Amino acid sequence: MIQNVGTVDRVIRILAGVALIAASVLGYIGAWGWLGVIPLATGLLRVCPAYLPFGLSTCSAKTVNAKP
């Protein structure tokens, strides 16, 4: 699958996912905090299915070396 989550986006997703899960486990928020699994998974896998239909990507542009 094509990676479409860049480094900064990835870090934010992982931190947000872990924070939501931790808040749920510690009892600060309800069970909806387990939805943090979604940003955590998309950050770890570097693929966001919501980006695909729109052709979005936060990955840096890769240069293609032209062959002479």
Backbone as CSV, one residue per row, in Angstrom:
resi,resn,N_x,N_y,N_z,CA_x,CA_y,CA_z,C_x,C_y,C_z
1,MET,0.837,-1.165,0.000,0.000,0.000,0.000,0.894,1.245,0.000
2,ILE,0.441,2.286,-0.611,1.203,3.514,-0.729,1.151,4.278,0.592
3,GLN,2.315,4.709,1.056,2.380,5.502,2.282,1.985,6.933,1.970
4,ASN,1.085,7.488,2.771,0.637,8.856,2.536,0.640,9.707,3.805
5,VAL,1.321,9.242,4.836,1.417,9.984,6.098,2.883,10.344,6.313
6,GLY,3.168,11.643,6.346,4.531,12.130,6.515,4.997,12.061,7.958
7,THR,6.230,12.474,8.176,6.867,12.350,9.487,6.159,13.159,10.576
8,VAL,5.911,14.428,10.323,5.265,15.268,11.344,3.851,14.769,11.612
9,ASP,3.116,14.467,10.556,1.752,13.932,10.682,1.779,12.622,11.467
10,ARG,2.770,11.809,11.199,2.903,10.508,11.867,3.118,10.682,13.370
11,VAL,4.025,11.580,13.747,4.321,11.813,15.162,3.083,12.329,15.885
12,ILE,2.380,13.270,15.264,1.167,13.824,15.880,0.115,12.734,16.068
13,ARG,-0.075,11.894,15.057,-1.067,10.810,15.155,-0.715,9.829,16.269
14,ILE,0.550,9.441,16.353,0.973,8.474,17.369,0.799,9.065,18.770
15,LEU,1.231,10.315,18.954,1.086,10.946,20.271,-0.381,11.121,20.658
16,ALA,-1.213,11.533,19.709,-2.640,11.710,19.994,-3.300,10.375,20.333
17,GLY,-2.949,9.340,19.588,-3.523,8.017,19.840,-3.142,7.484,21.208
18,VAL,-1.857,7.595,21.546,-1.389,7.124,22.852,-2.028,7.945,23.969
19,ALA,-2.148,9.257,23.780,-2.757,10.112,24.807,-4.217,9.744,25.038
20,LEU,-4.961,9.518,23.967,-6.373,9.144,24.123,-6.526,7.799,24.834
21,ILE,-5.726,6.837,24.440,-5.803,5.510,25.067,-5.407,5.600,26.546
22,ALA,-4.330,6.326,26.832,-3.879,6.474,28.222,-4.937,7.182,29.073
23,ALA,-5.558,8.221,28.529,-6.599,8.942,29.264,-7.787,8.031,29.556
24,SER,-8.103,7.157,28.625,-9.202,6.223,28.830,-8.851,5.179,29.893
25,VAL,-7.642,4.661,29.814,-7.204,3.649,30.782,-7.142,4.239,32.191
26,LEU,-6.680,5.476,32.289,-6.554,6.119,33.598,-7.870,6.670,34.136
27,GLY,-8.926,6.621,33.342,-10.234,7.025,33.794,-10.547,8.503,33.640
28,TYR,-9.694,9.242,32.935,-9.959,10.670,32.724,-11.088,10.900,31.736
29,ILE,-11.219,10.016,30.775,-12.294,10.101,29.789,-12.955,8.741,29.694
30,GLY,-14.070,8.690,29.040,-14.808,7.435,28.925,-14.188,6.473,27.924
31,ALA,-14.980,5.498,27.578,-14.524,4.444,26.674,-14.241,4.946,25.269
32,TRP,-14.761,6.140,24.923,-14.514,6.659,23.582,-13.031,6.948,23.355
33,GLY,-12.256,7.021,24.402,-10.815,7.235,24.282,-10.112,6.107,23.549
34,TRP,-10.761,4.935,23.522,-10.186,3.811,22.786,-10.195,4.046,21.284
35,LEU,-10.900,5.088,20.837,-10.816,5.465,19.425,-9.417,5.955,19.075
36,GLY,-8.587,6.170,20.058,-7.189,6.534,19.839,-6.422,5.454,19.100
37,VAL,-6.998,4.262,19.036,-6.375,3.173,18.278,-6.287,3.542,16.792
38,ILE,-7.251,4.318,16.305,-7.278,4.677,14.885,-6.097,5.581,14.515
39,PRO,-5.895,6.723,15.181,-4.724,7.522,14.811,-3.408,6.806,15.115
40,LEU,-3.393,5.983,16.156,-2.189,5.228,16.470,-1.850,4.265,15.331
41,ALA,-2.835,3.534,14.842,-2.610,2.582,13.753,-2.204,3.285,12.458
42,THR,-2.883,4.394,12.130,-2.541,5.096,10.894,-1.150,5.712,10.990
43,GLY,-0.744,6.109,12.173,0.604,6.641,12.353,1.659,5.562,12.239
44,LEU,1.395,4.421,12.828,2.362,3.325,12.770,2.465,2.713,11.373
45,LEU,1.337,2.604,10.702,1.326,2.000,9.359,1.647,3.000,8.251
46,ARG,1.615,4.298,8.578,1.895,5.388,7.634,0.916,5.435,6.466
47,VAL,-0.308,4.955,6.702,-1.349,4.982,5.669,-2.632,5.493,6.301
48,CYS,-3.217,6.523,5.697,-4.491,7.054,6.158,-5.533,6.809,5.069
49,PRO,-6.487,5.905,5.315,-7.506,5.617,4.308,-8.351,6.834,3.945
50,ALA,-8.507,7.794,4.861,-9.295,8.992,4.574,-8.596,9.890,3.554
51,TYR,-7.285,9.803,3.435,-6.542,10.600,2.460,-6.691,10.053,1.044
52,LEU,-6.892,8.753,0.917,-6.886,8.102,-0.396,-7.906,8.653,-1.394
53,PRO,-9.195,8.819,-1.051,-10.148,9.299,-2.049,-9.848,10.713,-2.556
54,PHE,-9.148,11.495,-1.740,-8.853,12.869,-2.107,-7.462,13.032,-2.715
55,GLY,-6.694,11.962,-2.735,-5.348,12.015,-3.281,-4.381,12.822,-2.434
56,LEU,-4.668,12.948,-1.144,-3.820,13.727,-0.248,-2.632,12.906,0.234
57,SER,-1.564,13.594,0.548,-0.385,12.966,1.112,0.400,14.022,1.868
58,THR,0.895,13.673,3.047,1.730,14.593,3.800,3.185,14.150,3.739
59,CYS,3.475,13.155,2.923,4.852,12.706,2.727,5.593,13.748,1.907
60,SER,6.880,13.853,2.169,7.664,14.794,1.374,7.776,14.281,-0.059
61,ALA,7.854,15.211,-0.995,7.952,14.864,-2.409,9.303,14.207,-2.668
62,LYS,9.276,13.096,-3.341,10.508,12.380,-3.669,10.895,12.743,-5.101
63,THR,12.158,13.036,-5.247,12.634,13.373,-6.579,12.972,12.101,-7.331
64,VAL,12.654,12.097,-8.581,12.939,10.941,-9.425,14.138,11.280,-10.279
65,ASN,15.162,10.443,-10.190,16.362,10.684,-10.987,16.106,10.252,-12.418
66,ALA,16.247,11.190,-13.331,16.044,10.895,-14.749,17.252,10.151,-15.278
67,LYS,17.007,9.130,-16.047,18.109,8.378,-16.648,18.554,9.095,-17.907
68,PRO,19.863,9.182,-18.113,20.342,9.873,-19.328,20.040,9.121,-20.591
